[in-house]
Amino acid sequence: MEENRKAGLVKHTGGCHCGAIRFEVWNSADLHVFDCNCSVCTKKQNRHFIVPKAHFTLLQGSANITTYTFNTHAAKHTFCKICGVQSFYTPRSNPDGFGVAPHCLDPGTVKSVMVEHFCGENWEESMQKHKTIRSMSKPTKEAK
């Protein structure tokens, strides 16, 4: 992924608690993390940053992943069948990307974390008002 390095992205690796699921993701070392207050994110304390699908690679554990959906069934809440940790998922806001849990990354590649609160209780209105969230799962021109 030489083009990702050129675009200023770094390779982060991570996984679930038991190690059955491992992944790599290319993103900035400065993470823009969303803290959503929708019903499921509140219960799971889901905080995540969004990346294009092309920047995410599942390294191991596909047989250990299970998925939960509700309401519109657009979001795919994936988690480890063994330990129950959700280290990534497909967000409703960005079905063409992944939401990655920063706390599931291995240490050493994150420089900073900026947390933005997202009002998932009023999801439709919040999506209308947010100017950049949908573009976060689109590859940048430099990283194509």
N, C-alpha and C positions, 0 to 999 in steps of 0.2 A: 504494500500500500504506500508506495513512494509518493504518490500524489497527495495522500493525506498529510505526510510529513511536510511537504512543500506548502500546504495550506495552513500550516501552523498547528496541526492537530497532533495529539499524543496518543499512544496506545495505552489504554487502561485495561487491566484484566480483573476479573472478579468471579463471584459465584455465590452459591447458597451456603448455609451454615455447615452442612455435613460434607460438602465438597463434591456431591454427586453431579451438580450442574456447574459448569465453568463456561465463561464467555470472554470475548475481547471486544472492546468498543473504542472507536476513534472519536475523540472530542477534544475540545480545548482543555488545558490544565486548569483553567478558571471556569468552574461549573456554574451554570444558571439553573437552579433547582426550583421546582414548583412544589408548594405546600398546599394541597387541595383540601377543602373541607366538605366534599361530597360525602354521602353516607358511608361508602365503602373505604374511601381514603382516610376518613376520620377513624374508623374502626381499626384499620391496618397501620395508621400513622404513615401513610404512603407519601414519601417525598421522592421526586424523580427529576432527572434531566432528560430531554428529548433529543434523539438522534435519528438520522435517516436509516432505513433498513440496510442500506449498502455499507454503513459504518459499524454494523453489529454482526458478530460471528459467534454462533453457539459452538463451543469447542467440544463439549461432552455433555451427556445427560438427557438427550431428547426423550428417551424412554422413561425418564423420571419426572417429566413435566406433566402437570395436569392444569386444566383451565376452568375458571369460574366466570360466568357472565350473568348479567341481570339487566332489567329495564330495557334499554334499546339493543342490548347484546353487541354493541359496536366495540366496546372495550373488551379485551381478552386478558383477564387477570390470571396470568400463569404463575405457578408456584411449584416447588419441589414436593413430590409425593412422599419423600422420606422425612425431611425436617420441617416442611411447611413454609419455608422462607420464599418470599417473592423478591427475586433479585432484578427482574425486568418484567415488562408487560407491554401490551399494545394499547395505547391510550385512545379513548374515544375522539379526542381532539386531533390526533395524528395517527390514523389507522395505517398510514404508509411509513411508520417509524416505530421506534421503541421508546418507552419510558424506562430509564435505568436508575436503580436505587443507588445513590452515591455511597451509602453505608455498606454496600456489598462489594465495593471495589477493594482490591488489594492496596495496601499502603504504598506510598512513594511517588505517585504520579499526579496527585491533585495539589494544585498551588493555592486555590481559594474557592470558596463556595458562597455564592450570592443567592439568598432565598427570596423568592417572590410568592406572596400569598395569592391563591387563585380561588375565587368563590364558586366552588362546585355545587353549592346549594342552589345557586341560580345559574346553572351551567350555560344555557342558551344565551342569556343576557351577557354573561362574562365572556363567552366566545365572540359575541358581536363586538364587544368593547376592546378586546385584546388585539393589538396590532400585529404581533409577530408570532404568536404560538403556532399557527398552522404552517408557517414557513420553516419551523425548526426541524421538521422531518424531511426537508428538501435538501439534497446535496448542493453545496455551494459550487459556483462555476469553476473555482480553482480545484475542487476535489472530485470533479467528475471523471 
